[in-house]
Amino acid sequence: MIYWQLFLAFFVPNIVGYGGGPAIIPLIENEVVGNYGWMTHQVFAETLALGNALPSPIATKMAGYIGYDVAGASGAMVAVLATVGPSLLLMLAALGTLYRYRNSIKVKSMSQWVRPVVMVLMAYLTWSFLREGMASSGLIHTLIIGAVAFGLLLKTRVHPALVVCFGLGYGALLLG
Amino acid sequence: MIPLVHQEVVKRHEWMDDDAFADVLAIGNTLPGPIASKMAGYIGFRVAGTFGAIIALIAVIVPVIFAMIALLGIYSRYGDQRWVQGMGQGIVPVVMVMMAQLTLDFFNKSRAGLGIIATLIMGVIAGGLIYGLGIHPGLVIGAILVAALLRPDPDAKRRRADVNKETTR
């Protein structure tokens, strides 16, 4: 049942999604590309690039688009509900309990302890995209685009949308 | 994003005061999932009930999803053109660098909180479990979250130590 799979694919990453917004990305990739094979690495990269260029949280954008891509408008709704529903319902239902724990050291350590794991998942995803880039565009182009993107993103802090445009333009002119 | 929501909710519409907003933010952070949609849903609910929650959520989530579907739809319509395929290839190294940047961010945050040794040890063990033994990353993270919740409360221990000091004196 595709809707149930979609629900699980977005429920699981979000229910363990501590440590900051982007922590969700490698977990979603693991489900969408690895577990269910709905997308290739390349298409996931394209979706993520567009998502990074647009405002609002990355988790709901990815859920909405991937849900739509897999099973149409109702797929998008299921994926978005799986993303925002559970923790919102918990927040409304258990406000008093959560209020007591809002500055708890345990809650802080949840985010803290998860970060090294997310770091490893991110590093692995970086490596997957490196392999994907080398297979489709070759080492030289991958290194050139990567180096320019690195310089722009880490040294100048321009908006990611511009860096995405650079990759699109380079690809259209030199890789087409 | 949060400062902008604060501007609207506290300053412009005066639905809640600064303290209440800070509490909602702190409570939101005790739960998993994106903070923006939790804030929107909860504040919407407080202001105007279930319907308010739905409206606020739709306002945060839906416009951008439509933009994604429209843009990627146009893109895939011309997917058989060579130069469009080139665009798709050109984007992969950019996303690779974005992921590398996030990896670095998480490394730095983790180092600041746990120290470099704990970060590396936890990273290696997690990597071995996930990529060596093929354990689902959600399970690994879930186990860590449970461990963090079950850890003895450091505050309680300090309080008990204080009490002991008092009684022995």
Contacts between the chains, C-beta under 8 A, distances in Angstrom:
chain1	res1	chain2	res2	distance
A	12	B	138	4.6
A	13	B	138	6.8
A	14	B	32	6.0
A	14	B	33	4.5
A	14	B	34	7.7
A	15	B	32	5.5
A	15	B	33	7.5
A	15	B	138	7.9
A	16	B	32	6.3
A	16	B	138	5.1
A	16	B	141	4.2
A	16	B	142	5.3
A	16	B	145	6.4
A	17	B	32	4.4
A	17	B	33	5.5
A	17	B	34	7.7
A	18	B	32	5.5
A	18	B	141	7.6
A	18	B	145	6.6
A	19	B	106	7.2
A	20	B	106	7.6
A	20	B	109	7.5
A	21	B	34	5.9
A	21	B	35	7.2
A	22	B	102	5.2
A	22	B	105	7.9
A	23	B	106	7.5
A	24	B	34	7.5
A	25	B	99	7.7
A	25	B	102	7.3
A	26	B	137	7.4
A	27	B	137	6.0
A	27	B	138	6.6
A	27	B	141	7.8
A	30	B	136	7.9
A	30	B	137	5.8
A	41	B	92	7.7
A	42	B	88	6.0
A	42	B	89	7.5
A	42	B	92	6.3
A	43	B	88	7.9
A	45	B	91	5.9
A	45	B	92	4.9
A	45	B	95	4.2
A	45	B	96	7.9
A	46	B	72	7.2
A	46	B	75	7.4
A	46	B	88	5.5
A	46	B	91	5.6
A	47	B	68	7.4
A	47	B	72	6.7
A	48	B	95	5.4
A	48	B	98	7.6
A	49	B	91	4.7
A	49	B	94	6.2
A	49	B	95	5.2
A	49	B	98	7.7
A	50	B	68	6.0
A	50	B	71	6.0
A	50	B	72	6.3
A	51	B	68	6.7
A	52	B	95	7.9
A	52	B	98	6.1
A	54	B	64	5.3
A	54	B	67	6.0
A	54	B	68	6.8
A	55	B	1	7.7
A	55	B	64	6.6
A	56	B	1	7.3
A	56	B	36	6.6
A	56	B	60	6.2
A	56	B	61	7.1
A	56	B	63	8.0
A	56	B	64	4.6
A	57	B	1	7.5
A	57	B	34	3.9
A	57	B	35	7.6
A	57	B	36	4.6
A	57	B	37	6.4
A	57	B	60	7.8
A	58	B	34	7.7
A	59	B	33	7.0
A	59	B	34	4.5
A	59	B	37	7.9
A	60	B	34	6.1
A	60	B	36	8.0
A	60	B	37	5.8
A	60	B	60	7.4
A	60	B	61	4.6
A	60	B	64	7.7
A	60	B	65	7.3
A	61	B	64	5.3
A	61	B	65	6.2
A	61	B	68	5.8
A	64	B	61	6.6
A	64	B	62	7.7
A	64	B	64	7.7
A	64	B	65	3.2
A	64	B	68	6.7
A	64	B	69	7.6
A	65	B	65	6.2
A	65	B	68	4.3
A	65	B	69	6.1
A	65	B	72	6.7
A	68	B	65	7.4
A	68	B	69	5.4
A	69	B	72	7.9
A	76	B	65	6.5
A	76	B	69	7.9
A	80	B	61	6.0
A	80	B	65	7.4
A	83	B	33	6.7
A	83	B	34	7.2
A	83	B	37	7.4
A	84	B	33	6.6
A	84	B	34	7.1
A	84	B	37	4.2
A	84	B	38	7.4
A	84	B	41	6.5
A	84	B	57	6.4
A	84	B	61	7.2
A	86	B	33	7.2
A	87	B	31	4.2
A	87	B	32	5.6
A	87	B	33	4.0
A	87	B	38	5.8
A	88	B	33	7.8
A	88	B	37	7.0
A	88	B	38	5.7
A	88	B	41	4.1
A	88	B	42	6.9
A	88	B	53	7.4
A	88	B	57	7.8
A	90	B	31	5.7
A	91	B	27	6.5
A	91	B	28	6.5
A	91	B	31	5.8
A	91	B	38	5.8
A	91	B	41	7.5
A	91	B	42	5.4
A	92	B	41	7.8
A	92	B	42	6.6
A	92	B	45	6.0
A	92	B	53	7.9
A	95	B	27	6.6
A	98	B	27	4.7
A	98	B	30	5.1
A	98	B	31	7.1
A	99	B	23	6.8
A	99	B	27	5.9
A	101	B	30	5.6
A	102	B	23	6.7
A	102	B	26	3.9
A	102	B	27	5.1
A	102	B	29	7.5
A	102	B	30	5.8
A	103	B	26	6.6
A	104	B	30	7.6
A	105	B	153	7.0
A	105	B	154	5.7
A	105	B	155	6.2
A	106	B	148	5.9
A	106	B	149	5.6
A	106	B	151	6.4
A	106	B	153	6.8
A	107	B	29	7.4
A	107	B	30	4.8
A	109	B	148	4.5
A	109	B	151	6.6
A	110	B	144	7.9
A	110	B	145	5.3
A	110	B	148	4.3
A	110	B	149	6.9
A	111	B	29	7.8
A	112	B	110	7.3
A	112	B	113	4.2
A	112	B	114	6.0
A	112	B	148	7.9
A	113	B	114	7.4
A	113	B	122	7.3
A	113	B	144	5.0
A	113	B	145	7.7
A	113	B	147	7.2
A	113	B	148	5.0
A	114	B	141	5.6
A	114	B	144	5.8
A	114	B	145	6.8
A	115	B	106	5.2
A	115	B	109	5.7
A	115	B	110	3.9
A	115	B	113	6.9
A	115	B	114	7.5
A	115	B	119	7.6
A	116	B	106	7.8
A	116	B	110	5.0
A	116	B	114	7.0
A	116	B	118	7.5
A	116	B	119	4.8
A	116	B	120	7.8
A	116	B	122	3.8
A	116	B	123	4.4
A	116	B	126	6.4
A	117	B	122	6.8
A	117	B	123	7.3
A	117	B	126	4.2
A	117	B	130	7.9
A	117	B	137	7.1
A	117	B	140	6.0
A	117	B	141	5.6
A	117	B	144	6.5
A	118	B	106	5.2
A	118	B	141	7.9
A	119	B	103	5.8
A	119	B	106	4.1
A	119	B	107	5.2
A	119	B	110	5.9
A	119	B	119	7.3
A	119	B	123	5.7
A	120	B	123	4.8
A	120	B	126	5.1
A	120	B	127	4.5
A	120	B	130	7.2
A	121	B	130	7.3
A	121	B	137	5.9
A	122	B	99	5.7
A	122	B	102	5.1
A	122	B	103	4.0
A	122	B	106	6.0
A	123	B	103	4.7
A	124	B	127	7.5
A	124	B	131	6.6
A	125	B	99	5.0
A	126	B	96	5.7
A	126	B	99	4.2
A	126	B	100	4.7
A	126	B	103	5.8
A	129	B	92	5.6
A	129	B	93	7.4
A	129	B	95	5.6
A	129	B	96	3.7
A	129	B	99	6.1
A	130	B	93	7.9
A	130	B	96	5.4
A	132	B	92	5.4
A	133	B	89	7.6
A	133	B	92	4.3
A	133	B	93	4.6
A	133	B	96	6.0
A	136	B	89	4.8
A	136	B	92	6.7
A	137	B	89	4.7
A	137	B	90	7.3
A	137	B	92	7.2
A	137	B	93	7.4
A	141	B	89	7.8
A	141	B	90	7.8
A	141	B	93	7.6
A	142	B	92	7.6
A	142	B	93	4.8
A	142	B	96	7.8
A	143	B	93	7.9
A	145	B	90	6.1
A	145	B	93	3.9
A	145	B	94	6.3
A	146	B	93	4.3
A	146	B	94	7.8
A	146	B	96	6.0
A	146	B	97	5.4
A	149	B	93	6.4
A	149	B	94	4.6
A	149	B	96	8.0
A	149	B	97	4.1
A	149	B	98	7.6
A	150	B	97	5.0
A	150	B	100	7.5
A	153	B	97	6.0
A	153	B	98	6.8
A	153	B	101	5.7
A	154	B	101	6.2
A	160	B	98	6.9
A	163	B	94	5.7
A	163	B	97	7.9
A	163	B	98	7.9
A	164	B	91	6.6
A	164	B	94	6.0
A	166	B	94	7.1
A	167	B	87	7.8
A	167	B	90	4.4
A	167	B	91	4.5
A	167	B	92	7.9
A	167	B	93	6.7
A	167	B	94	3.7
A	168	B	87	4.4
A	168	B	90	5.9
A	168	B	91	6.1
A	169	B	87	8.0
A	169	B	90	7.4
A	170	B	90	4.7
A	171	B	83	8.0
A	171	B	86	4.1
A	171	B	87	4.4
A	171	B	88	6.8
A	171	B	89	5.1
A	171	B	90	2.1
A	171	B	91	6.6
A	172	B	83	4.5
A	172	B	84	7.4
A	172	B	86	5.2
A	172	B	87	4.9
A	172	B	90	7.1
A	173	B	83	7.7
A	173	B	86	7.5
A	174	B	86	7.2
A	174	B	90	7.7
A	175	B	85	7.8
A	175	B	86	3.6
A	175	B	87	8.0
A	175	B	89	4.7
A	175	B	90	5.5
A	176	B	81	7.6
A	176	B	82	4.4
A	176	B	83	3.4
A	176	B	84	7.5
A	176	B	85	6.6
A	176	B	86	3.2
A	176	B	87	7.6
